[in-house]
Amino acid sequence: MSRGSEMPRYVRMAVPMLCLDPAGEIDFCKAAFDAVELSRRLEENGGVVQATLGIGEILIMVHSETNTSRAARRNWTAARPS
């Protein structure tokens, strides 16, 4: 623990997740894995842009899939050799 913080140290793994429904994913991780929400950034409309969850010694970084990331994924998929 650093500087008297109650937050446990997360050192084993950091897992990024790109989600269509980040708020739903956060709720799922809390219910299924007893995840602890460490941070959350919201859009102007209240939707989740990014959140960080802790599960044991693992950090989960939940990100909202935006129009830009969807377009990038389509371009990447189209560019892959068959």
C-alpha positions as CSV (number, residue, x, y, z in Angstrom):
1,M,0.0,0.0,0.0
2,S,1.3,3.5,-0.8
3,R,1.0,6.5,1.5
4,G,-1.7,5.1,3.8
5,S,-4.0,4.2,0.9
6,E,-6.6,1.6,1.4
7,M,-6.3,0.6,-2.2
8,P,-4.6,-2.8,-2.8
9,R,-1.6,-3.1,-5.1
10,Y,-2.5,-4.5,-8.5
11,V,0.6,-6.1,-10.0
12,R,-0.2,-9.3,-11.8
13,M,-1.9,-8.3,-15.0
14,A,-3.6,-5.4,-16.7
15,V,-6.4,-6.4,-19.1
16,P,-7.9,-3.8,-21.5
17,M,-11.5,-4.4,-22.6
18,L,-13.3,-2.6,-25.5
19,C,-17.0,-2.8,-24.8
20,L,-20.3,-1.7,-26.6
21,D,-21.9,-1.4,-23.1
22,P,-19.1,-0.5,-20.6
23,A,-21.6,0.3,-17.8
24,G,-23.1,-3.2,-18.2
25,E,-19.6,-4.8,-18.3
26,I,-18.7,-2.9,-15.0
27,D,-21.9,-4.2,-13.4
28,F,-21.3,-7.7,-14.6
29,C,-17.7,-7.7,-13.3
30,K,-18.8,-6.4,-9.9
31,A,-21.5,-9.1,-9.6
32,A,-19.6,-12.0,-11.1
33,F,-16.1,-11.4,-9.8
34,D,-16.6,-9.0,-6.9
35,A,-14.7,-6.3,-8.8
36,V,-13.9,-3.0,-7.1
37,E,-14.4,0.1,-9.2
38,L,-11.3,2.3,-8.9
39,S,-12.1,5.0,-11.4
40,R,-14.7,6.0,-14.0
41,R,-14.7,8.7,-16.7
42,L,-18.0,9.8,-18.1
43,E,-19.1,11.4,-21.4
44,E,-21.2,14.5,-21.4
45,N,-24.3,12.4,-21.9
46,G,-23.4,10.3,-18.8
47,G,-22.2,7.2,-20.7
48,V,-19.0,5.6,-19.5
49,V,-15.9,6.4,-21.6
50,Q,-13.4,4.5,-19.4
51,A,-13.3,2.7,-16.1
52,T,-10.7,0.8,-14.1
53,L,-11.7,-2.2,-12.0
54,G,-9.7,-4.3,-9.6
55,I,-10.2,-8.0,-9.2
56,G,-7.7,-9.4,-6.8
57,E,-4.3,-8.4,-8.1
58,I,-5.6,-7.8,-11.7
59,L,-6.5,-4.5,-13.2
60,I,-9.3,-4.4,-15.8
61,M,-9.5,-1.3,-18.0
62,V,-12.9,-1.0,-19.5
63,H,-13.2,1.3,-22.5
64,S,-16.2,2.4,-24.5
65,E,-16.2,1.4,-28.2
66,T,-16.7,4.7,-30.1
67,N,-17.5,5.3,-33.7
68,T,-13.8,5.8,-34.3
69,S,-12.8,2.5,-32.8
70,R,-15.6,0.7,-34.7
71,A,-14.3,2.2,-38.0
72,A,-10.7,1.3,-37.1
73,R,-11.8,-2.3,-36.4
74,R,-13.6,-2.5,-39.7
75,N,-10.6,-1.2,-41.5
76,W,-8.3,-3.7,-39.7
77,T,-10.6,-6.6,-40.4
78,A,-10.9,-5.6,-44.1
79,A,-7.1,-5.3,-44.4
80,R,-6.3,-8.8,-43.0
81,P,-5.3,-11.4,-45.5
82,S,-7.7,-14.2,-46.0
